[in-house]
Amino acid sequence: MTNIDNAPALAPKIFRFADVDEFRNAIRGLNFDFTPLVRTIATEQIILQLPGCDVNMTRTFPRVVDAQLVADCTAIGFAMDDLDVPIRFNGAQRDRAVIVIGSSGAAYNTIEEVQRQIASVMFRPEVKDRGWPETSASFKIFETSPLALHSLRNVVSEVLAAASEPIDPAEVPLKAAAMKESLLGAVDAAFANVVPARWTLRPNDERQFKLFRDIRALLADDLAQPIYSEEIARKLGLSVRTLHDVVRRYRGMSLHRYLRLRRLWLVRRRLLAGADSVKAVALAFGFWHLSDFSRSYRDQFGETPSETLERGRRR
């Protein structure tokens, strides 16, 4: 991780990461878990702390994310770019002007297939008096007007740029308060210009999202053991077809592929922590066919499990 910290008191902090685990440990304000879809990362976070809110700009990498907000806050999120590959958010994938919102304890799932530029603004305490959409267990997604989203992006960019300029310390409180007010106004406009769209009904359905979270919790508990579709479906009271459909919707891949990918990353983390042996770790995470495991591992990470273990022990 590289931290570039400028002198002005209001200046944003810039963090650059080339290590997945360092990035994972740097996340604040969220209970955050992710599965990378690439071998290596090169990501950057810009964080500006203002009184009552944080502005975060992140250059992401291909990944699957599951996150949940901490208490007493409201988070607003949106893309800062206009790529042809949309982000899958809570099971919905749309290439339109969208904004998401969540409050204390709300959770979300995303699949980012390519590198993106994502912005978020987290307000503390929780925002309750501005007429924004209410959330409970899960984040909500809305389609807003392209003009309102463009204005919100501009305000974020201008706030980050202005905060980087030298400033008299005596002026910091006034400038910071004015920046927060501009951000609140831009979010007000984005929600005032929400476009009624039927496609948002399904990702905003908390019953469907709860079903996904129940599946995820069970899979997380059993990841280090052999997993069979029929047993998972029976424990959750679902049909096997429903189970596979929900996983594909929220993970963008088959149940088998996701579980295998997740296990490989868990093995890698254990090896980097300095395990006893490759074989012991592979078996612990359900890889009984060791030659097949080694091939999959090398294809995913560009090195053998033994090479990873050696690097972990050197650390």
N, C-alpha and C positions, 0 to 999 in steps of 0.2 A: 504494500500500500504506500502511496505517495501522498503527502498532505502538503498542499500549497496554501499557506496562511498569510494573507496580506496584512499590512500594518493598520489600516483604518478600522476603527472600532465597529463600524457597521458592515464591514466587508464580508462577503460570503466566503465560506470555506470550501476548498476544492479537494476532493479525495479521488485518487486514481488507484485502481485495483487490477492486478494481473493474477491474483490467487482467489479461487472460488471461496475457500473457507474464510479468508480475511474479509471478503465482501459480505459473507453471511453474518459474520460477527459484528459488522459495523452498522447493521440495520437498527434504527431506533423508532419507537412509537408504534411498532407492529410486532405481533407474534408471527414470525416470517419463516416460511420454509419453501425451498425451491429445489427443483431437479434440473440441472443444466442439460441442454441438448447439444452442446459443443464440447470439444476437448479442452480448449483454453479460452480465457476471457480477456477482454481489454475494455474495462468499463470505467465510467467517471461519474461522480456525484458532486453536485454543487448544492450546498446547504446555506441558506440565509435565515438567521434567527432574528425575528422581529418580536416586539412585545405582543404576546398573545397569538402568534402564529409563526410557523416555519414554512419556508418555500424550498422545495426540493426539485432539482432537475437531474435526471439520471439518464445516461446513455447505457441502455441495457444490452443484453446478449440473449440469444435464443434459450428459452427456459420455460418450465412449468412452475407457476407460483401459487402457493396457498398462503393467505395472510389474514390476520384478524387484528382490528384496532384495539389499542389499550383504552382505558376508561377516560371519560370526560373530555372528549375531543370530537371534532368533525373534520373529515378529510375529503377533499375534492381532487379528482384526478382526470387527466386528459392527455392526449398525445400532442407533442409539439411539431410533429412532422406529418406529411401527407403521403405515406408510402402506399403502394398498391396492395400490400399484404396487411390486412387488418389484424388487430389483436382479438383473440377469442376471450371474451369476458363473461364469466358465469354461464358458460355454455353457448353464448351467442357470438356470432362473428359478422360484423358489419363494417363496411368501408365508408363511413359517414361521419358527420360532425357530432361526436358524442362526448358526454361528460358523465362522470360517475361520482357518487356521493355515498358516504357511510359515516355513521356516528358510533359512539362508544360501544365496543364489542362487536361491531358489524364485521363480517368476513367476506372474502372474495376469492375467486380463482381466475387466473389468466394463463393463456398459452401465447407466448411471443415467439414466433417462428423465425424472425429475423431481428437484427439489431434495430432498436427504436430509440427515440428521444421522448421521454415521459416526464411530465411535470405533475407535481402534487402540491397542494397547499393544505397544511394541517392547522386548524384553529383550536386553541385552548383558552377558555373552557369550551364545551360543546355549544354550537350555534343553535339556538332554539327560537329566535324572535325575528327572523328575516323572511319567513315564508318559503324557505327551501323545502324540497321534498323530505318527508320523514322516512327514516329507515329503522330497522330493528336488528334482526339476526344477520341480514346480508346487505351488502352494498346494492344500490340501485343504479341502473344505467338509463340515460335519457339522450334523445336526439335533439340537439339545439340547432339554431340557424348557423350557417357557415360564417356569417358576419359576426355574430356574438362570440363564437369560438375564436375567430381571428382576433377580436378585440381582447379577449381574455389572454390569449397567447402573447399579444403585444405588451399587455400590462406586466406580465411575468418577466418577459425579456427586458423591458425597460427598468423594472424594479431591480433586477439582478445587475444590470449595467450601471445604474445610478449608485447602487450600494457599493460598487467597486471603486468609485471615485473618492479621492481624499475629501475629508469633511472635518470641520471644526467640531471637536467633541461636544461643545455646548449645543450644537445644532442636531446632534444624533436623536434625542428623544422626539423632537418635532418632526424630523424627516421620517423616522421609523413609523410614527403614528399615521402620518399622511400616506405612506406606502401601504400600510395595512388597510386603510380606508379605501384606497384605489383598488386593492385586491377584492375587498368585500363588494364594492360596486360592480366590478367586472363579473364576479360570480352571480350577483343579483341579476345582471342583464342576461347571462347565459341561461338561468332558470326561467326568467321572464319570457324568453324566446324559445321555450321547449316546443318541439314539433310533435303533435300526436302521431305515434307510430305503433302499429300493431306488433311489430317484431320485438318491441321492448317488453311485452307482456310476459313472455316465457322466462327470460333471464331475471325478471323482477319477481317471479313466483317463488316465495320463500319455502313453500312445501317441496318443490323440486330441488331447491338448493339444499334443504335439510336432508333429503334422501341421498344426495351426493356426499354430504359431509358424514353421514352415517356409514356409507360404503368406505370412504377414505379412512375413517377412524378404525374400522375393522381391518382394512388392508394394512394400515400402519402397524397395528398390533401384531399382525401375523407375518410381516415381511420376512422375518428370519426363519420362517417355517414353510414347509411345502404348502402351497395354496391351490385349492381346487374350486372351480366355479360353482359346482353343485353345492358344496358345503357353505360357501359364502352366501349364495342365494338363500339357502335354507335358514341360516342364522338371521338374515334380514327380512325373511318373509317375502322374498321376491322371486320372480321367475328368472331363469338364467338369461333369457333374452333381454329382460328389463335391465338386469345387471350390466350386461355388455353394452346396451344402448346408452345407459347413464354414464358409464366410464368413457365411452367414445365421445359423448357430447362434451363432457367437462375436461377430458384429457386430450382429445383430438387424436387418439390412437387406440388400438385394441388393448383390452385388459392384459393380455399376455405380454405385449410389447412394453407397456408402461411398467408392469411389475419387474420385468427383466432389467429395464433401464434403471429403475429406482434401486434395485438390488446392487447393480454394478457400481453405482455411485456410493452406496453405503459401504461396500467392500473397499472401495478406494479410500474413503475417509478412515476406515479402520486400519488399512495398511500404512497410510501416512502417519497414523498415530503410533506406529511401531508395534505391530502385532507379533505373535509368536511365530506363525508360519502362514504362507499363502493358502495351503490346503485347509488349515483349521478355519480360517476366515471364510473361504469359499463355501465350505460345508455348513458353516454357521448361518449363512444367508441363502441356503437352499440350492447351491450349485453342486450337484453330485457328479456331473459329467465334467471332469476337470480339464480335459483337452478342449472341449467345446467352450468351457468357461474362459480358458486362456485366450482362445481365438477371439471371442466376443470382447474380452477386456482390451486386447491389443487393438482391435478395430475401433473401439470407442475412444480410447485414450492415447493411442499412438505409442504405447510402451507395454512391456509385459508386467504382470503382477509382481514378479520378483524385483524388477527395476523400481517399481513404486515403493515396495517394502524397503529396499535398500536406501532410497531417498528419505523415507520416513525415519529410519534408524539413524541416519546421519544428522537429521534435524535435532 
